[in-house]
Amino acid sequence: MVAQDVALAAKPDTLYRIVTNDGNVFVGEIVEMDKEKVILKSEALGQITLHQQYIVKIEQVINAKYTQGDLWYHHLQSARYFFSPNGYGLKEGESYYQNIWIFYNQFSVGLSDHFSIGVGVVPLFFFDFTPSPIWVNPKFSIPLVRDKLNLGAGGLFGYVVGEQDAAFGIVYATSTFGPHDKNLSVGLGYVYAGGEIASSPLINVSGLIRVSRKTYLLTENYIITSNGSVAGVSIMGARSMINRSAIDYGLAFPIVPDIGSFIAIPWLGLTVPFQKKK
């Protein structure tokens, strides 16, 4: 029987999900096992004994943790906020498609556990052949202290098709403090466009916290100084998981001196992953 074979090969300090023939599901670490029984250490129930004859399925829990009585699976969307990346990255073979307000489209894929690349387009050429931005977006992710400190570095290198001298982009580095589900990132980037590089860096301070199995709260903030003045944009909102996909929603607030009135711009994004089979 498959369940017994998996149980006998169980590894210590590994989380398992066990289903019995009456439909009950138990999650925990396997303390002891043989052909007759499985002794499971469960966070909710303590140490329990399950007889092999009643077990229909035993599976190792991959990329998840047991929190508040439920399995919280790792989502690859935690490698970024609304738009800006953090120090975490995609694993080799993971990929996703991201769309923001229909116009922004990007496909990203992990080529290794520490390097990913994205390609994107704003297809304005569908509207009377309007010049359209296209770009590539490479990213390196370097873990320094597991679940505590990750470094990310990369850039966005683009061109506006249909325009002359229309290269644009940004090179950046960011430090992320905390695990995938609860972190804060501080980064610096230099923007270039029209053959010129900005004299002052773009500062990014962003963070997220997972408040339930399917919900994150996010904030993303950009600050730039120029000629003694400070300006920026702040985005605040949430991310809801629907199966493996995610919907981002919130409001963007321009931070401009002497703006004179309160402005809030809706933000709406969709991410659909294409994860490799395990």
C-alpha positions as CSV (number, residue, x, y, z in Angstrom):
1,M,0.0,0.0,0.0
2,V,1.4,3.4,-0.9
3,A,0.6,5.0,2.5
4,Q,2.7,2.5,4.3
5,D,5.6,2.8,1.9
6,V,5.7,6.6,2.4
7,A,5.4,6.3,6.1
8,L,8.3,3.9,6.4
9,A,10.4,6.4,4.4
10,A,9.4,9.4,6.5
11,K,12.1,11.8,7.6
12,P,12.4,13.3,11.1
13,D,11.5,17.0,11.6
14,T,9.4,16.9,8.4
15,L,5.7,17.9,8.3
16,Y,3.3,15.2,7.0
17,R,-0.4,15.2,6.1
18,I,-2.3,12.0,6.9
19,V,-5.8,11.2,5.7
20,T,-7.8,8.3,7.3
21,N,-10.6,6.3,5.7
22,D,-13.3,8.3,7.7
23,G,-12.2,11.5,6.1
24,N,-10.2,13.0,9.0
25,V,-7.0,14.8,8.2
26,F,-4.0,15.1,10.6
27,V,-0.9,17.2,10.2
28,G,2.3,16.9,12.2
29,E,5.7,15.3,12.5
30,I,6.0,11.5,12.4
31,V,7.7,10.4,15.7
32,E,7.6,6.6,15.2
33,M,6.3,4.3,12.5
34,D,6.1,0.7,11.5
35,K,3.8,-1.5,9.4
36,E,1.1,-1.5,12.2
37,K,1.0,2.2,13.3
38,V,2.1,5.8,12.9
39,I,2.8,7.9,15.9
40,L,2.2,11.5,14.9
41,K,3.1,14.7,16.9
42,S,0.4,17.2,16.1
43,E,0.4,20.9,17.1
44,A,-3.3,20.8,17.8
45,L,-3.7,17.3,19.3
46,G,-0.3,16.5,20.8
47,Q,1.1,13.0,20.2
48,I,-1.5,10.6,18.7
49,T,-1.4,7.0,17.3
50,L,-2.9,6.2,14.0
51,H,-3.3,2.5,12.8
52,Q,-2.0,1.8,9.3
53,Q,-5.1,-0.2,8.4
54,Y,-7.2,3.0,8.6
55,I,-4.8,5.3,6.8
56,V,-5.5,6.0,3.1
57,K,-2.9,8.6,2.3
58,I,0.3,10.0,3.7
59,E,2.0,12.9,2.0
60,Q,4.9,15.2,2.8
61,V,3.9,18.8,3.1
62,I,6.1,20.8,0.8
63,N,6.6,24.6,0.9
64,A,4.1,25.1,3.8
65,K,3.9,25.7,7.5
66,Y,1.3,24.8,10.0
67,T,-0.1,28.0,11.5
68,Q,-3.2,28.7,13.5
69,G,-4.6,25.2,12.9
70,D,-4.2,25.3,9.1
71,L,-1.7,24.8,6.4
72,W,-0.2,28.0,5.0
73,Y,1.4,27.1,1.7
74,H,4.3,29.2,0.3
75,H,3.2,31.4,-2.6
76,L,5.7,32.6,-5.1
77,Q,4.0,36.0,-5.1
78,S,5.8,36.7,-1.9
79,A,8.9,37.5,-3.9
80,R,7.5,41.0,-4.7
81,Y,5.0,43.6,-3.4
82,F,2.6,45.4,-5.7
83,F,5.3,46.1,-8.3
84,S,8.7,46.3,-6.7
85,P,10.7,43.1,-6.0
86,N,12.2,42.2,-2.7
87,G,15.2,40.1,-1.7
88,Y,13.5,36.8,-2.2
89,G,13.3,35.2,-5.6
90,L,11.6,32.5,-7.7
91,K,12.8,28.9,-7.4
92,E,14.1,27.1,-10.4
93,G,11.2,26.3,-12.7
94,E,8.7,28.6,-11.0
95,S,7.0,31.1,-13.2
96,Y,4.1,33.5,-13.3
97,Y,2.2,36.0,-15.5
98,Q,1.4,39.4,-14.0
99,N,-1.1,42.0,-15.2
100,I,-1.8,45.5,-13.9
101,W,-4.8,47.4,-15.1
102,I,-4.9,45.3,-18.3
103,F,-2.1,47.3,-19.9
104,Y,1.0,46.2,-17.9
105,N,1.9,42.6,-18.8
106,Q,5.0,40.6,-17.6
107,F,6.0,37.0,-17.6
108,S,8.7,35.9,-15.1
109,V,10.5,32.6,-14.7
110,G,13.1,31.3,-12.2
111,L,16.2,30.0,-14.2
112,S,17.8,28.9,-10.9
113,D,17.1,29.2,-7.3
114,H,19.0,32.5,-7.2
115,F,18.3,34.1,-10.7
116,S,15.1,34.9,-12.5
117,I,14.2,37.0,-15.5
118,G,11.0,38.7,-16.7
119,V,9.9,40.1,-20.0
120,G,7.1,42.6,-20.4
121,V,5.2,44.9,-22.6
122,V,2.5,47.6,-22.5
123,P,0.8,46.8,-25.8
124,L,-0.3,50.3,-26.8
125,F,0.3,49.4,-30.4
126,F,-3.2,47.9,-30.3
127,F,-4.4,51.5,-30.2
128,D,-3.6,53.3,-33.5
129,F,0.0,52.0,-33.4
130,T,0.9,54.1,-30.4
131,P,4.5,53.7,-29.3
132,S,4.8,50.8,-26.8
133,P,7.2,50.1,-24.0
134,I,8.9,46.6,-23.9
135,W,11.5,45.5,-21.3
136,V,13.5,42.7,-19.7
137,N,13.8,42.4,-15.9
138,P,16.7,40.2,-14.5
139,K,17.0,39.7,-10.8
140,F,19.6,38.0,-8.5
141,S,18.5,36.8,-5.0
142,I,21.1,36.1,-2.4
143,P,20.1,34.6,1.0
144,L,22.5,35.7,3.8
145,V,20.6,34.5,6.9
146,R,17.7,32.1,6.2
147,D,14.3,33.8,6.9
148,K,16.0,36.8,8.3
149,L,18.1,38.6,5.6
150,N,18.0,38.4,1.8
151,L,19.6,40.6,-0.7
152,G,18.2,41.3,-4.2
153,A,19.8,43.1,-7.1
154,G,18.8,43.6,-10.7
155,G,17.3,46.0,-13.2
156,L,14.6,46.8,-15.6
157,F,15.9,47.6,-19.1
158,G,13.4,48.8,-21.6
159,Y,12.8,50.6,-24.9
160,V,9.8,52.4,-26.3
161,V,9.1,50.9,-29.7
162,G,8.2,53.5,-32.2
163,E,10.3,56.3,-30.6
164,Q,13.9,57.5,-31.1
165,D,16.4,57.6,-28.2
166,A,13.7,55.9,-26.1
167,A,15.7,53.6,-23.8
168,F,14.6,53.6,-20.1
169,G,15.0,51.6,-17.0
170,I,16.4,51.3,-13.5
171,V,19.1,49.3,-11.7
172,Y,18.5,48.5,-8.1
173,A,19.6,46.7,-4.9
174,T,17.4,45.8,-2.0
175,S,17.7,44.3,1.5
176,T,14.8,42.3,2.9
177,F,14.4,41.7,6.6
178,G,12.2,38.8,7.8
179,P,10.6,35.7,6.3
180,H,8.5,35.3,3.2
181,D,5.2,36.0,5.0
182,K,6.3,39.0,7.1
183,N,9.1,41.3,5.9
184,L,10.3,44.8,5.3
185,S,12.5,45.8,2.4
186,V,14.7,48.9,1.9
187,G,16.2,49.5,-1.5
188,L,18.0,52.0,-3.7
189,G,17.7,52.4,-7.5
190,Y,18.9,54.7,-10.2
191,V,16.5,55.6,-13.0
192,Y,17.6,56.4,-16.5
193,A,15.7,57.7,-19.5
194,G,16.5,59.6,-22.7
195,G,20.2,58.9,-22.4
196,E,20.5,60.4,-18.9
197,I,20.8,58.9,-15.4
198,A,19.1,60.5,-12.5
199,S,21.5,62.3,-10.1
200,S,19.6,61.2,-7.0
201,P,18.6,57.6,-6.2
202,L,15.1,56.4,-5.9
203,I,14.5,55.1,-2.4
204,N,12.0,52.2,-1.9
205,V,10.6,51.1,1.5
206,S,8.1,48.3,1.2
207,G,6.6,45.5,3.4
208,L,4.0,42.8,3.7
209,I,2.4,40.7,6.4
210,R,0.3,37.6,6.0
211,V,-2.8,37.9,8.2
212,S,-4.5,34.7,7.1
213,R,-4.0,31.7,4.8
214,K,-5.3,33.7,1.8
215,T,-4.6,37.3,2.7
216,Y,-1.6,39.6,2.8
217,L,-1.4,43.3,3.7
218,L,1.0,45.3,1.6
219,T,2.6,48.7,1.4
220,E,5.0,50.0,-1.2
221,N,6.6,53.4,-1.0
222,Y,8.9,55.4,-3.4
223,I,10.8,58.5,-2.4
224,I,13.0,60.7,-4.6
225,T,14.8,64.0,-3.9
226,S,15.6,66.6,-6.6
227,N,16.9,70.1,-6.2
228,G,16.2,70.1,-2.5
229,S,12.6,68.9,-2.8
230,V,11.1,65.5,-1.9
231,A,8.4,63.6,-3.8
232,G,7.2,60.1,-4.1
233,V,4.3,57.6,-4.3
234,S,2.8,55.4,-1.6
235,I,0.7,52.3,-2.4
236,M,-1.3,50.7,0.4
237,G,-3.6,47.7,0.1
238,A,-3.9,43.9,0.2
239,R,-3.4,40.7,-1.7
240,S,-6.0,37.9,-1.8
241,M,-5.1,34.4,-2.9
242,I,-7.6,32.5,-5.1
243,N,-6.2,28.9,-5.4
244,R,-2.6,29.7,-6.5
245,S,-3.4,33.0,-8.2
246,A,-3.4,36.4,-6.5
247,I,-5.4,39.6,-6.8
248,D,-3.7,42.8,-5.6
249,Y,-5.8,45.8,-4.8
250,G,-5.3,49.1,-3.1
251,L,-4.8,52.9,-3.5
252,A,-1.8,54.9,-4.7
253,F,-1.2,58.2,-3.1
254,P,1.1,60.8,-4.9
255,I,3.5,62.6,-2.5
256,V,4.2,65.9,-4.2
257,P,5.0,69.3,-2.5
258,D,2.2,71.8,-2.7
259,I,-0.2,69.3,-4.4
260,G,-3.1,71.3,-2.9
261,S,-5.6,68.4,-2.8
262,F,-5.9,64.7,-1.8
263,I,-5.5,62.3,-4.7
264,A,-5.9,58.5,-4.5
265,I,-5.5,56.3,-7.6
266,P,-7.0,52.7,-7.5
267,W,-4.6,49.9,-8.0
268,L,-5.6,46.5,-9.4
269,G,-3.4,43.6,-10.4
270,L,-3.6,39.9,-11.2
271,T,-0.9,37.2,-11.0
272,V,-1.3,33.7,-12.4
273,P,1.5,31.2,-11.5
274,F,2.7,28.4,-13.6
275,Q,4.5,26.3,-11.0
276,K,6.6,23.2,-11.9
277,K,5.2,19.9,-10.8
278,K,6.8,18.3,-7.8
